[in-house]
Amino acid sequence: MRIKRTRVKKEVMRVLIEVQELLTPRSIEGYLSGGFVRDAIIGRDSDDVDIVIGAEAMELGRQVAKALGGTFVPLDQENEIARVVLRGKGCGEQKKPLHLDLATMHGSIDEDLAQRDFTIDAIAINLREIADPSAPLIDPFGGQRDLEAGVVRAISEEAFRRDPARLLRGPRLAAEFGFSLADETRAQIERHHQLITQVAAERVRDEFCRLLAAPKAAEWLRLLDELGLLLTILPELSPSKGAEQPKEHFWDVLTHSIETVATIEFLLRIEGSGYLSDEILAFAPWSQALEGHFEEEVASGHKRKTLLKLAGLLHDIAKPQTKTIEETGRTRYFGHAKEGAAIAQSILERLRFSVREREMVQKMIEHHLRPGQMAGEEELPTRRAIYRYFRDTGDVGIDTIFLNLADHLATRGPNLELGEWRRHAQSMAYVLEQLFREESVVSPPKLISGHDLIDILGMSPGRELGQLLEAVREAQAAGEIANREEALLFIKKQITKQS
């Protein structure tokens, strides 16, 4: 196997040659390594280039940045890693900047590669030979073999002790590439899973979100649970494991929560399902607009669909502690959505999610039952109910509908009743149709302001004024009033009723 130089972008290749031209007169050895080489071998584009050099990386990084017109960033002074960010000159028409990460080589190149985590990331090529298609790769640990076999294998067990973030990075890499974990690597992760508690919250968050963003995320969550990682990262889920539910639920709480991630992927057309048919999917709402909605990046590169999966995993987290059994034998979970939202907020704060991400996931969980409560079983939601729903859920109204639909599928599981599902899915499709086609239902135009009520009706600023304005908006959404005159008449009637 050879590095696919034809797949390395011309702009990137030109930059690499320029870097080598800087190293040659200084008699400095440089090697491409890590993810860039791995991606080039399998034909994937990459805008992140790892170069190990036989020199002091910080000083050389400054020289490379100056020579190439880039920006120097001292990425990790303790481990001697410098970054050069290239825009324009280094990247041609690429949208993203090109990152050159220069690291000081420790010992020989073989000794340096031995400090890496996984065999597929421990492959290198001498920078002097980058333009030579016949140049051999430096692969002391069989990384090419594992790439061909689709296996993520740790170089040594010590790799996890040196950097416990690798305990999560291994499964994440396998998830992203559609690979499997080597048996001995699985055993090593299971033995050392508690070390993940030593890793900075931001690193755990990023690795976990990248795993969630990958296809078949539910399968990898099940594996994390088997390895002991899932409940170590999210101990708040521990009471859910094995927590039985009423007969209408096919699975216990934790299994149901993981299955909800799978049904989210099913509804978003990411992955199929072993027990859910195309007929079931056909009833669920979908459109180009919805696809674009879930592809939106929210923060830190995390997309809406990833946050939806996270909400799916956490949505029933408070069920064990809110469980009650009535005298009739009926099991209830009063307040589990609201309490679960508070627990999720605490988790996301601990993992250093952004304020917006925390608010989005919290709101989805708090309102995940609402879509199914907007109308009776054989009825479509009223315009007023739709208005109130989107007023309360804000910019996660769509996301919460899909969480609710996924929850429905993951509750019934293989025992899903098709007629019940069809009615519910079509009701949600109707709500989304109102959102996209009838903007006045969700966001009616302002007919009257607080100043109007003060000037015309002599009202005083305060809570009552705000309540009347909100009542006007609801009446507009319901189609009961359509202009300023009707709004004023409506308010006068409301005031008369209250007096």
N, C-alpha and C positions, 0 to 999 in steps of 0.2 A: 504494500500500500504506500502511496506517495501523497504528499500534500498537494491539493488541487490548486495549483497556482493560478490556473485560468479562472478560478472562482474568487481569487483575491482581487478586490477592486483595483483598477488601474491607479486610482488616486492613492490608495493605501500602499500599493507596491512601490510607487514613486517615492513616497515618504520613507519607506523602509530602506530603499536604496540610498536616499539622502542621509539617513541616520548612519548607515554603514560607512558612507564616505566621510563622515565626521569621526568615526571610530578608527578607521584604518591608519591615518597619519599619527594617531595617538597610541597605536599598538594595543588597542583595547579589544578583547573578545566580547562579542555580543551574541545572544541566542534568543530566538523567538521561542516562546514556551506557553504552557497553560492553555486557557480556553481558546485563544486565537488559533493555535495550531490544531487543537481538537476540532474546532468548527471548520477550519479550512480542509481538513482531511475528509470530513463528511459532507462538505459542500455547502456549509452555512456561512452567510455573510456575518461579519463582526466589525463593530466600530471600536472595540476595545482590544488593544495590542499589548501583550506582556513581553517585555524584553529583560533578560537578566544580563548583567554586564560585569566584567572583571575590573571594576573601578568603583569609586565612590559615587553612588547614584544621585545624590543631591546636587553635587557640583556639576556632574555631567548633564543632569536634567536642565539646569539653568542654561548651559551652553547650547543644548539641543533646542530649547525654547527660543533662545535668541536667534539661532541660525535659521530656524524654520518659521519664525514669526508667530510662535505660539505663546501660550500662557503657562507659566511654571506654577505648579501647586505642590507643596511639600506634603504629600499624601500621608505618609507614615514615617516620621523621623526615627522612631525607635527601631523599626525593622528596615530602615534605609530604602524606602520606596518613594520615588518622585513621580509626579504626573505632568505630562505636557499635553495641554488641550489645544488642538489645532482646528481653527475655523477658517474657511475661505481657501487659503493657499494649500493647506494639507488635505482638504476634503472635497475639492471640486464641487460637484452638484449635490453632494450628500446633504440630507436635511439635518442629521445629527452631527455633532462635533466628533472628531476622532480623538480618542484618548490613547496616549502612549504612556504606559506605566513602566518605569525603569526601576529595577531592583538590583541591589548589589549581590553578586553571586557569592555563595558561601562554599568555599572549596572548589572542587572540579564541578563540571556541569552534571556529572552523574551523582555526585554528592549533594548538589543543590536539588536535583529532581527527587532525591530520596526523602527530602523534607516536605514534599507535596502531599496532598490528601489522597487522591484517587489515581489509579493508573492512567485513566483516559486524560488526565490533566498533567501527566508527568512525561510528556513527549516534547522534544525540542528539535530545532534545526539551527545550524550555524547561520548567523545573519549574512555572512559572506557568500553563502550558497543559496540565498533565497531565490535568485533568478534562474537557478539551474534545476530543471525538471527532474534530473536523474540523481540529485543529491540525496544521500540517505538521511533518514530521520534518526534522532538519538532517542532510543526507546528501551531503557534498561529494565522496565517492569512489565512489558507486554501490553502497553496501552492500546496499540493498534489491534491486537488480537481481541481485546475486550470491546473496542469500538465495533469491530466486525460482528461480534457475538451479541452486542447490545447489553453489556453488563457493566455495572458500576461496582468497582472492587477497590477497597482500601489498600494502600501500599503496605501499611502495617497497623497493628492495633494501637501503637504509640501515637499515630496520627490523631486519634480522637482525644487522647490525653493532652497533646500539645495544643489543640484548638477544639474544644467541645462543640463549637458551632457546626463542625463537620458531621456531627451526629444527625443533624437535620438537613445539612447540605447534601448528603449522600442520597437520601430519599427524594429530595427536591430535584437534583440532577436527573435521577432516574425517571421521575414524573415528567419533567420537561422534554426529555429525549425519547420517552416511550421505552426505556430500558428496564431491566430488572436489577435487583440488588444481589450480589454474589452471596451464597449461603453463609460463608465465613464472615462476611461484612455484616450481614443481618445479626449474626450471633454476637459480634463485637459491639454493635450499637445497642443491642438489648442488655449486654453486660454493663455498659457504661452510660445508660440513658440518663441517670440522675445528674451527670455532669452538665447537662444542658442548663441547669439552674445557675451555672457560673457565667453564662454567656450574657452579654449586654442585651437589654430588652429590644433595642432597635434592630440588632442582627437577627434575633429570634423572629421578630415581626416580619422582617423582609423575607427571610427564608420561608416562613410559614405562608405568607401571602403568595409567594411565587409558586409554592406547591399547590395552594388553592386555585391559582390561576390556570394551572395545567389541566389538560383534559383528564378525565377519569379521576378527579380529585378525591372522590369518595373512596375509591379503592386504596388510595394512598393514606387517607385518614384511618381506614381500617388497619393498615399495616402499622402506622404510627401507634395505634392503640395496642396492637400485638407486641410491639417493641418496648412499650412502656413510655414512649415519648409524649403521646397525646395528653394523658392525664398529668404528666409532669409539667408540661407547658401550660395546660389549662386545668389545674386541679379543681376548679369550680364545677367541672363536668363529672367528677368522680361519683357524686350521689346518683347521677343519671344512669350509670352502668348497671344493668340488670334490674332497673326500676320498672316493675310491671305496670301495664296500663289496662284500661277497660277493654272488653272484647272487640270493640270496633277498631282498635289499634292492632295492627299485625305484629309490631315489634315493641321491645322495651324502649325506654326514653332515649338512651344514647344511640342505640341502633337506628331508631327512627330519625334522630337528628342527623346522623351521618347519611342515612338514606335520603333525607331531604336535600342534601347537597347533590346527590345523584339525580334526583328528579328535577332540580333546578337546571342541571346540565341537559337533561332530556327536553325540558320546555324551551331552553335557549338554543336548541338544535346543535349542541356541542357534542353530545354523546347519546347513543341509543341506550335502550334498557332491555334487560333480559326478560322482563315480565310485562312491560308496557308496549302496546302495539302502535302501529302507525295510525290506526283508527282513533285511538285515544289522543294522540298528538294532534290529529286533524281538527279536533274541537277546540284546541287551545289557541288563543290569539297570537298572531305573529305578523310582522310586517317589516319593511325596510327601516321604517322610522324606529320601531322597537329595537331592531338589531343595532342601529346607530346609538340609541340611548344607552344600551348596556356596554357598548364599546368606549363610552366616554371615560377619560382619565379624570379621577377625582383629586388625588394627591399622591406624591411620591411614586408615580407610575402605576398606582393601583386603580383598576377599572371598576366601574359599577358592578359588573358581573362577578368580580372577585369579592367585593363587599357583600353582595347578595348571598354568595356561598357562605361567607363568614356568618351572616345573619342566620342562614339556614342551620348552620352547625349549632348556634347558640340560642335559637328562638325558644326552646322549651327548657332552658337551663334551670329555671325556677320551679319546674313541676314537682320534683321530689319534696321540696320544703313547703309547697302550698297544697299538697294532696290531703284531701279529707274524704271520709266515707260516711255517707248519710245513713240514717236508720233503715232506709229502703235498700241499702246496699250499693247505691249509686256513688261512683267516684267523681269528685269534683276537684278542680284546680283553680279556685277563685284567686284572681289577681296575679296569676303566673306570668302573664304577658308584661304587666307593669313592673313586677319584681324582677323578671328576667332582663328587662331593659336596663334596670339599675345595675344588675350584676355584670351585664355586658359592658356597660359604661366603665365600670371599675377595671375589668379585664383590659379594655382598650387603652385606658389611661396607663395601666402598668406596662403595656407593650409599646407605649409612646406613639400611638396613632394620632393623626392630626385632629384638631377640634371638629372639622367638618366630617371626617370619617366616623368619629365617635358619635356625633349627632345623627348621622344617617343610619348607622347600624342600630343605635338605640331606638330611633323612631320606627324603623321597620319592625323590630321585635315588639315594641309596645303596641303597635297597631296591627299585628299580623292576623288577628282574628276579624278585624273590621270588615274586610271585603265580603266575607260570608254573612255578615250581619246587616248588610244594607237593604235587604229585601226578604220577603217570605220565600218559601221554597218554590212556588210556582209563579213568582212575580219578578219583574225587572225593577231595579232600583229607580226611585223617583229622581227627578232633577234636583230636588232639595237634598236628598240623601247623597247624591254624587257630589254636589257642591260642598257639603259638610265634610265628606271624606277627604277630598283634595285640599280643603282648607286646613284640615288637621294634620295631614301627612306631608304637605308641602312638596318638595322636589323628590321625595321617595314614594310618591303615590303609586307610580307604575311599578317600582321595585317591590313594594309591599303586596301588590296584587299578585305578582309572580311568586313571592314567598308563600302567600296564601294558597295558590294553586299547587305549588310543590308540596306544601304541607298536607294538602288533601290527598295527593297521590301517595305520599310516603306514610300516611296514616292507614289507608286501606291496603296498600301493598298489592299482592296478587289477588286479594279479595275485592278489588275495586268493582263497584257497581256502575256499569257503563251509563245507564240513564241518569243517575245522580250526578256523575261527573259531567255529562253533556250539559245538563241544566246549569251547573255551577260555572263551567268554562264559558258557556255562551253568555251568561249574565256578566261575567268579567269582560268578555269581548265587547259587550254593549257599553259598559262603563268606559272602556278605553276609546271606543268609537265616539262617545260624547266628548271625551277629552280632546281628541284630535280634530273633530268636525264641528263641535258646538262650543266654541271658546267661551261664549256667554254663560254657559252652565258652570264652568269652573272658575272663570275670572270675569265676571260681568263688569261692563264699563261703569265708571263712577257717574251717578246721576245727581248726587247731592253731597255736600261736604258739611263738616262740623261748623264751619263759618256760616253756612246757609241757615243752619238750625238756630244758631245764636242770633243772626241778623233778622231772619224772617219770623221765627217763632219765639224769640226772646229767651231761648234756653241758656243755661249756664254750662260751662265746660265741666266734664265729669264723667263718671262711669255710665250714667243713664244715657248720655249722648252717644257714647261709643256703642252701647247695646242697641240703640235705635238704628244707627248706621249699619250695623251688622245685620239687623233684621231686614233692612232694605235690600242689602246684597242677597240675602237668602231668598227674599221674595222675587227679586230679579231673576236669580238662577232658576227659580221654580216657574218662571214665565208669568207671574202674577202682576208685575208692573213693568213698564217698558220705557217710561220717560220721566222727566223731572216733575211734571205736574202730578202724575200718579204717585211718585215717591213722596211728595209733600202731603198728599191726601192720605196715603198709607200711614205716615208718621202721625198725622193729626188723629187718626183713628186709634193708633196705638196709645197715644197720650190720653185720649178719652177713656180707653179701657182701663188704664192704670189709675185714673183719678177717681 
